[in-house]
Amino acid sequence: MSDTIAGLTVPDTELTRDATALVRSASDDLLFDHSRRVFFWGMLKAGARGLQVDPELAYVGGMFHDLGLTTAYRTSDRRFEIDGAEAAYGFLRDHGRGEEESRNVWLAIALHTTPEVPHHLAPEVAVVTMGVETDVLGLDLDQITTDQRDEVIAAHPRPDFKNGILRAFYQGMADRPGTTFGTMNDDVLAHFDPDFRRENFVEIIQGNAWEE
């Protein structure tokens, strides 16, 4: 696997090598290739927008962002985004990265399914969302050239990716439906499970314990 793709090079450091090995061991091909693409798309968009991003932090953010969907790292009682964020934070601290740097990657992963907010935070937060929005939602593809797209996809193919990532989301969240409240993730559960009932924000307000 080349670590120079579309003009971007993954830093050849112990941190990035360990990150690659960890995610490779925990993920199937779909999530591994998706996570690599998220890094490349995010860095390409960051460059197009003039953002200066620490590539090691961006790499860990991209690689760990869906780790909470895997059997090795997911919990049963919290959002999958938090599972991945916690894993990344501990990984970075163990590799000598500081509190602020590690916390920014935590935020990048924890907020990557929260629209708009990450774009107003540190570049290391925004870069993960930019990559995810590209690979999953197809947003702002005009900021990446056709040659860049072709090179990244040649290295990390996306066969039937739209259906595959939806199945991965569902499999990673089906046993903890309450954690999808307030996010777009409940759309996934509703798509696959006709018996799924979304929690309703209005009903929660109207039915809470305050006497009025």
C-alpha positions as CSV (number, residue, x, y, z in Angstrom):
1,M,0.0,0.0,0.0
2,S,1.5,3.3,-1.0
3,D,1.4,6.0,1.6
4,T,1.7,8.7,-0.9
5,I,-1.6,9.1,-2.7
6,A,-3.0,12.1,-4.7
7,G,0.1,14.1,-3.7
8,L,-0.5,13.5,0.0
9,T,1.9,11.5,2.1
10,V,1.0,9.9,5.4
11,P,3.8,10.7,7.8
12,D,6.0,7.6,8.3
13,T,6.1,7.7,12.1
14,E,5.6,5.2,14.9
15,L,2.3,6.9,15.7
16,T,0.8,6.5,12.2
17,R,2.2,3.0,11.7
18,D,0.6,2.0,15.0
19,A,-2.7,3.7,14.1
20,T,-2.8,1.8,10.8
21,A,-2.0,-1.5,12.5
22,L,-4.7,-1.0,15.2
23,V,-7.4,0.0,12.7
24,R,-6.4,-2.7,10.3
25,S,-6.7,-5.4,13.0
26,A,-10.1,-4.1,14.2
27,S,-11.8,-3.3,11.0
28,D,-13.0,-5.1,7.8
29,D,-12.0,-3.8,4.4
30,L,-15.0,-1.6,4.1
31,L,-14.3,0.4,7.3
32,F,-10.5,0.4,6.8
33,D,-10.6,1.7,3.2
34,H,-13.3,4.2,4.2
35,S,-11.2,5.5,7.1
36,R,-8.2,5.9,4.9
37,R,-10.2,7.8,2.3
38,V,-11.6,10.1,5.0
39,F,-8.0,11.1,5.8
40,F,-7.1,11.8,2.2
41,W,-10.4,13.6,1.3
42,G,-10.2,15.7,4.5
43,M,-6.6,16.7,3.8
44,L,-7.2,17.5,0.2
45,K,-10.2,19.8,1.2
46,A,-8.1,21.4,3.9
47,G,-5.5,22.3,1.4
48,A,-8.1,23.6,-1.0
49,R,-9.5,25.8,1.8
50,G,-6.0,27.0,3.0
51,L,-6.2,25.2,6.4
52,Q,-3.0,24.2,8.1
53,V,-3.6,20.8,9.7
54,D,-1.3,18.5,11.7
55,P,-1.2,15.4,9.4
56,E,-0.6,12.9,12.2
57,L,-3.6,14.2,14.2
58,A,-5.7,14.2,11.0
59,Y,-4.6,10.7,10.3
60,V,-5.6,9.4,13.7
61,G,-8.9,11.3,13.5
62,G,-9.7,9.8,10.1
63,M,-8.6,6.3,11.0
64,F,-10.3,6.1,14.4
65,H,-13.6,7.9,13.5
66,D,-15.6,4.7,12.9
67,L,-13.7,2.5,15.3
68,G,-16.7,2.5,17.7
69,L,-18.7,0.5,15.1
70,T,-16.3,-2.4,15.4
71,T,-16.8,-5.3,17.8
72,A,-13.4,-4.7,19.4
73,Y,-14.1,-1.1,20.4
74,R,-17.9,-0.6,20.6
75,T,-19.8,-0.4,23.9
76,S,-23.5,-1.1,24.5
77,D,-24.5,2.1,26.3
78,R,-23.0,5.2,24.5
79,R,-22.7,6.7,21.0
80,F,-20.4,5.0,18.7
81,E,-18.7,8.3,18.1
82,I,-17.7,8.5,21.7
83,D,-16.3,5.0,21.6
84,G,-13.9,6.0,18.8
85,A,-13.1,9.3,20.4
86,E,-12.1,7.7,23.6
87,A,-9.9,5.1,21.8
88,A,-8.2,7.9,19.8
89,Y,-7.6,10.1,22.9
90,G,-6.0,7.3,24.8
91,F,-3.9,6.2,21.8
92,L,-2.6,9.7,21.3
93,R,-1.7,10.3,25.0
94,D,0.1,6.9,25.0
95,H,2.1,8.1,22.0
96,G,3.2,11.3,23.7
97,R,0.7,13.8,22.3
98,G,-0.5,16.6,24.5
99,E,-3.9,17.1,26.2
100,E,-5.1,19.8,23.8
101,E,-4.0,17.9,20.7
102,S,-5.6,14.7,21.9
103,R,-8.8,16.5,23.0
104,N,-9.1,18.1,19.5
105,V,-9.0,14.6,17.9
106,W,-11.5,13.5,20.5
107,L,-13.8,16.3,19.4
108,A,-13.2,15.6,15.7
109,I,-14.5,12.0,16.2
110,A,-17.2,12.7,18.7
111,L,-18.7,15.5,16.5
112,H,-18.2,14.0,13.0
113,T,-21.9,13.2,12.7
114,T,-22.9,16.7,14.0
115,P,-23.4,19.0,11.0
116,E,-21.7,22.4,10.8
117,V,-20.2,22.6,14.3
118,P,-16.8,21.0,13.6
119,H,-16.2,23.6,10.8
120,H,-16.0,26.3,13.5
121,L,-13.5,24.5,15.6
122,A,-9.8,23.7,15.2
123,P,-8.6,22.5,11.8
124,E,-7.8,19.1,13.3
125,V,-11.5,18.9,14.2
126,A,-12.9,20.1,10.9
127,V,-10.7,17.9,8.7
128,V,-12.4,14.7,9.9
129,T,-15.9,16.0,9.1
130,M,-14.7,17.3,5.7
131,G,-13.5,13.8,4.9
132,V,-16.6,12.1,6.2
133,E,-18.9,14.5,4.3
134,T,-17.0,13.7,1.1
135,D,-16.9,10.0,1.4
136,V,-20.4,9.3,2.8
137,L,-22.5,12.3,1.6
138,G,-20.6,13.3,-1.6
139,L,-20.5,17.0,-0.5
140,D,-18.2,19.5,-2.3
141,L,-16.7,17.0,-4.6
142,D,-15.7,20.0,-6.9
143,Q,-12.9,20.8,-4.3
144,I,-11.2,17.5,-5.3
145,T,-9.9,17.0,-8.8
146,T,-11.0,14.0,-10.9
147,D,-7.4,12.8,-10.9
148,Q,-7.2,13.0,-7.1
149,R,-10.4,11.1,-6.7
150,D,-9.3,8.4,-9.1
151,E,-6.0,8.0,-7.3
152,V,-7.5,7.7,-3.9
153,I,-10.2,5.3,-5.0
154,A,-7.7,3.1,-6.9
155,A,-5.8,2.7,-3.6
156,H,-8.9,2.3,-1.5
157,P,-11.8,1.1,-3.6
158,R,-15.5,1.7,-2.6
159,P,-17.4,-1.3,-4.1
160,D,-21.1,-0.9,-3.2
161,F,-20.0,1.5,-0.5
162,K,-23.3,3.3,0.0
163,N,-25.1,0.1,0.9
164,G,-22.1,-1.3,2.8
165,I,-21.6,1.7,5.1
166,L,-25.3,1.8,5.9
167,R,-25.2,-1.9,6.9
168,A,-22.1,-1.2,9.0
169,F,-23.8,1.7,10.8
170,Y,-26.8,-0.5,11.5
171,Q,-24.8,-3.4,12.8
172,G,-22.8,-1.1,15.0
173,M,-25.8,0.6,16.6
174,A,-28.8,-1.8,16.5
175,D,-28.1,-3.0,20.0
176,R,-28.0,0.5,21.5
177,P,-30.8,2.4,19.8
178,G,-31.1,5.0,22.6
179,T,-27.7,6.3,21.7
180,T,-28.9,7.5,18.3
181,F,-31.3,10.2,19.8
182,G,-30.5,13.7,18.6
183,T,-28.4,12.5,15.6
184,M,-28.9,11.4,12.1
185,N,-28.1,7.9,13.2
186,D,-31.7,7.2,14.0
187,D,-32.4,7.5,10.3
188,V,-30.3,4.3,9.8
189,L,-32.1,2.3,12.4
190,A,-35.5,3.4,11.0
191,H,-34.3,2.4,7.5
192,F,-33.5,-1.2,8.5
193,D,-35.9,-1.8,11.4
194,P,-39.6,-1.2,10.7
195,D,-40.3,-1.5,14.5
196,F,-37.8,1.1,15.5
197,R,-39.5,4.1,17.2
198,R,-37.5,7.4,17.4
199,E,-37.4,9.2,20.7
200,N,-39.3,12.5,20.3
201,F,-37.8,15.7,21.6
202,V,-41.2,17.4,22.0
203,E,-42.6,14.4,23.9
204,I,-39.7,14.4,26.2
205,I,-40.2,18.1,27.0
206,Q,-43.9,17.7,27.5
207,G,-43.7,14.6,29.6
208,N,-40.8,15.3,31.8
209,A,-40.9,15.5,35.7
210,W,-41.5,19.2,36.0
211,E,-45.0,19.9,37.4
212,E,-46.7,22.6,35.3
